[in-house]
């Protein structure tokens, strides 16, 4: 029964990864928290990274002509530095602290989505200083639990990029970030044969979900769908915060 529960959550997590690459970015943040309901969040992140990398390939093809070069130039160096910090500190951070951090990130992001007011005023200009700072936070949180979307959006949403350009810039940025993460994940032993075997089995539902995501973007009422996703993330994050606090205390 426990093994069946793991596979159910693993397939759901892989599908969420694919949906995020198919045009529903917010759902990607649910992947690690969903698997963390059954296994260690550290192990979950290791299993899902190759699934993210393969799914990125499809997104790169779809948005290869639509991206903002300046945003990538300002954000990616900081993101690489954030990944390096995550890799250097991973071995000394207790698993309960990782669980708590993932829960706090998800909680903060879901609350910000529920309470966010519409952006007003003219679009902001992309600047290197904020890009480097939010890139650093994006890289670190993405390393911990593949949840770099919140800090990334803090930097990019005020820029009011055209829809396709925003999607393309996001796809390219996280494709690079996920590729770079392969190095520290490999050094930390997360890309071991056991995890890679599980990753390979999860790639099929992830890839299928990329195309499902493209279709869902066209037919689903976006507001209702994302509210459901946001509330799901909120509830799962609350459980992870509770579990993390119990482990630390």
C-alpha positions in Angstrom: 0.0 0.0 0.0 2.8 2.4 0.9 4.5 1.7 -2.5 1.3 2.3 -4.3 0.9 5.6 -2.5 4.5 6.6 -3.5 3.8 5.9 -7.2 0.5 7.7 -7.2 2.2 10.9 -5.8 5.2 10.5 -8.0 3.1 10.3 -11.2 1.1 13.3 -10.0 4.3 15.2 -9.3 5.7 14.3 -12.8 2.5 15.4 -14.4 2.7 18.7 -12.6 6.2 19.2 -13.9 5.0 18.6 -17.4 2.0 20.9 -17.0 4.3 23.7 -15.9 6.4 23.4 -19.0 3.2 23.3 -21.1 2.1 26.8 -20.0 0.8 26.4 -16.5 3.9 27.6 -14.5 2.4 27.9 -11.1 1.6 24.2 -10.9 5.3 23.2 -11.0 5.8 24.4 -7.4 3.5 21.6 -6.2 5.8 18.8 -7.5 8.3 18.5 -4.7 5.8 19.2 -1.9 3.5 16.5 -3.3 6.3 13.9 -3.3 7.4 15.1 0.1 4.2 13.9 1.5 5.5 10.3 1.0 9.4 10.6 0.9 12.2 12.9 1.9 12.0 16.3 0.1 15.7 16.0 -0.6 15.2 12.6 -2.4 12.1 14.0 -4.1 14.1 16.9 -5.5 16.8 14.6 -6.8 14.3 12.3 -8.5 12.5 15.1 -10.2 15.5 17.1 -11.5 16.1 14.9 -14.6 12.3 15.0 -15.3 12.5 18.9 -15.2 15.5 18.8 -17.6 13.9 16.6 -20.1 10.6 18.5 -20.0 12.6 21.8 -20.5 13.6 20.6 -23.9 10.1 20.7 -25.2 9.6 24.2 -23.7 12.8 25.5 -25.3 11.6 24.4 -28.7 8.2 26.0 -28.3 9.6 29.4 -27.2 12.9 29.4 -29.0 12.1 32.7 -30.8 10.4 34.6 -27.9 12.6 35.8 -25.0 14.1 38.9 -23.4 17.9 38.8 -23.7 18.5 41.5 -21.2 16.5 39.8 -18.4 18.4 36.6 -18.9 21.7 38.5 -18.9 21.0 40.2 -15.6 19.3 37.2 -13.8 21.3 34.1 -14.7 24.7 34.9 -13.2 23.0 35.5 -9.8 21.0 32.3 -10.3 24.2 30.3 -10.8 25.7 31.8 -7.7 22.5 30.9 -5.7 22.8 27.3 -6.9 26.4 27.2 -5.8 25.4 28.5 -2.3 22.7 25.8 -2.1 25.1 23.1 -3.2 27.8 24.2 -0.7 25.4 24.3 2.3 23.2 21.3 1.4 25.3 18.8 3.4 25.1 20.7 6.6 21.4 21.6 6.6 19.1 19.1 8.5 16.4 17.4 6.4 13.7 18.8 8.8 15.0 22.3 8.0 14.7 21.6 4.2 11.1 20.4 4.8 10.4 23.6 6.7 12.0 25.8 4.1 10.0 24.2 1.3 6.8 24.7 3.3 7.6 28.3 4.0 8.4 29.1 0.4 5.2 27.5 -0.8 3.2 29.2 2.0 4.6 32.6 1.1 4.1 32.2 -2.6 0.5 30.9 -2.3 -0.4 33.8 0.1 1.1 36.3 -2.2 -1.0 35.0 -5.1 -4.1 35.1 -3.0 -3.5 38.6 -1.6 -1.8 40.2 -4.7 -3.3 43.4 -6.0 -3.2 44.1 -9.8 -0.1 45.8 -10.9 -0.5 49.5 -11.8 1.5 52.2 -13.4 4.0 51.9 -16.3 6.2 48.8 -16.8 9.5 48.8 -14.9 12.9 48.6 -16.7 15.1 45.5 -16.3 18.1 46.5 -14.2 21.3 44.5 -13.4 21.3 45.1 -9.6 17.8 43.7 -8.8 18.3 41.1 -11.5 21.4 39.8 -9.7 19.7 39.8 -6.3 16.5 38.1 -7.4 18.5 35.7 -9.6 20.5 34.7 -6.5 17.3 33.9 -4.5 15.8 32.2 -7.6 18.9 29.9 -7.9 19.0 29.0 -4.2 15.3 28.2 -3.9 15.3 26.3 -7.2 18.2 24.3 -5.9 16.4 23.4 -2.6 13.1 22.4 -4.0 12.7 23.4 -7.7 10.7 26.4 -6.4 12.5 29.3 -8.0 9.3 30.7 -9.6 8.3 33.1 -6.7 11.5 35.2 -6.6 11.8 35.0 -10.3 8.3 36.5 -10.7 9.0 39.2 -8.1 11.7 40.5 -10.6 9.9 39.8 -13.9 6.2 40.5 -13.4 6.7 44.3 -12.9 8.5 44.4 -16.3 5.2 43.6 -18.0 6.8 41.5 -20.7 4.6 40.5 -23.6 2.9 37.1 -22.9 5.0 35.0 -25.2 8.2 36.8 -24.3 7.5 36.3 -20.6 6.8 32.5 -21.2 9.9 32.2 -23.4 12.2 34.0 -21.0 11.0 31.9 -18.1 11.4 28.7 -20.0 15.0 29.5 -21.1 16.0 30.8 -17.6 14.8 27.7 -15.8 16.2 25.4 -18.5 19.6 26.9 -17.8 19.1 26.8 -14.1 18.0 23.1 -14.1 20.9 22.1 -16.3 23.4 23.8 -13.9 21.8 22.1 -11.0 22.8 18.7 -12.4 26.4 19.4 -11.3 25.8 19.9 -7.5 23.0 17.3 -7.5 25.5 14.8 -9.0 28.2 15.7 -6.5 25.8 15.3 -3.7 24.8 11.8 -4.9 21.3 12.7 -5.8 21.7 11.4 -9.4 22.4 7.9 -8.3 21.3 4.8 -10.3 18.2 4.3 -8.1 17.0 7.8 -8.4 17.7 7.9 -12.2 15.7 4.8 -12.7 12.7 6.3 -11.0 13.3 9.6 -13.0 13.2 7.6 -16.3 9.9 6.0 -15.4 8.4 9.4 -14.6 9.5 11.1 -17.8 6.6 9.6 -19.9 3.8 11.2 -17.8 5.8 14.4 -17.6 6.2 14.7 -21.4 2.6 13.7 -22.0 1.6 16.5 -19.6 3.5 19.1 -21.5 1.1 18.7 -24.4 -1.8 18.4 -22.0 -0.7 21.7 -20.5 -0.7 23.4 -23.9 -4.3 22.1 -24.5 -5.5 23.1 -21.0 -4.2 26.7 -21.4 -6.7 27.0 -24.3 -9.8 25.4 -22.7 -9.7 26.0 -18.9 -10.9 29.1 -17.1 -7.5 30.3 -16.0 -8.7 32.1 -12.9 -10.6 29.2 -11.3 -7.8 26.7 -12.2 -5.0 28.8 -10.7 -7.1 29.5 -7.6 -7.4 25.7 -7.1 -3.7 25.2 -7.6 -2.9 28.0 -5.2 -5.1 26.6 -2.4 -3.6 23.2 -2.9 -0.2 24.6 -2.6 -1.2 26.5 0.6 -2.6 23.4 2.3 0.3 21.2 1.4 2.8 23.9 2.5 1.1 24.2 5.9 1.5 20.4 6.4 5.2 20.6 5.4 5.7 23.6 7.8 4.2 21.5 10.6 6.3 18.5 9.8 9.5 20.6 9.6 8.8 22.3 12.9 8.2 18.9 14.5 11.5 17.6 13.2 13.4 20.6 14.4 11.8 20.7 17.9 
